[in-house]
């Protein structure tokens, strides 16, 4: 590939994930909103924070925001192709 590296550029998102983990955002939200969904409310909230800090896509386009990124790496969410 002529020296090009294939992959996804995540920019600042791994740092945002680390801060969200340090403050325990997902755990706090999960404690306040218990549910039995595959994606916990805390992980969804973390994904929304990442989305807002990356240019703020409309809520109905958050899945598109994660499609171009490694969702499992960033928030544990799995987005269907």
C-alpha positions in Angstrom: 0.0 0.0 0.0 2.9 2.4 -0.8 3.9 2.9 2.8 0.4 3.9 3.9 -0.9 2.6 7.2 -4.4 1.3 7.1 -6.4 1.9 10.2 -8.7 4.3 11.9 -7.5 7.6 13.4 -9.3 8.0 16.8 -7.8 11.3 17.6 -8.6 12.5 21.1 -11.2 9.8 21.8 -9.0 7.3 23.8 -8.0 10.2 26.1 -11.7 11.0 26.6 -12.4 7.4 27.3 -9.7 7.3 29.9 -11.1 10.4 31.7 -14.6 9.0 31.6 -13.2 5.9 33.2 -11.3 7.8 35.8 -14.4 9.7 36.9 -16.6 6.6 36.7 -19.3 8.1 34.5 -20.5 4.7 33.2 -20.7 3.2 36.7 -22.6 6.2 38.2 -25.1 6.2 35.3 -25.5 2.4 35.5 -26.2 2.7 39.3 -28.9 5.3 38.7 -30.5 3.6 35.7 -30.5 -0.1 36.1 -31.6 -2.0 33.0 -31.0 -5.3 31.2 -30.1 -4.1 27.8 -27.0 -5.3 26.0 -25.5 -1.8 26.1 -25.7 -0.4 29.6 -27.0 3.2 30.0 -23.5 4.2 31.3 -21.8 3.0 28.1 -24.4 4.8 26.0 -23.8 8.0 28.0 -20.1 7.7 27.5 -20.6 7.2 23.8 -22.8 10.4 23.7 -20.1 12.3 25.5 -17.5 11.2 23.0 -19.8 12.1 20.1 -20.4 15.6 21.5 -16.7 16.2 22.0 -16.1 15.2 18.4 -18.3 17.7 16.7 -21.8 16.7 17.9 -23.7 14.6 15.5 -27.4 14.4 15.9 -28.5 11.6 18.3 -30.0 9.6 15.4 -26.5 9.6 13.8 -24.5 8.4 16.7 -24.3 4.9 15.2 -22.8 6.4 12.1 -20.2 8.2 14.3 -19.1 4.8 15.8 -19.2 2.9 12.5 -15.9 4.5 11.3 -14.2 3.8 14.6 -13.4 0.8 16.8 -16.5 1.0 19.0 -15.3 -1.8 21.3 -12.1 0.0 21.9 -13.7 3.3 22.6 -16.8 2.4 24.7 -17.6 -1.3 24.6 -20.5 -0.7 22.3 -21.0 -2.9 19.3 -22.5 -1.2 16.3 -23.9 -3.5 13.6 -22.5 -2.9 10.1 
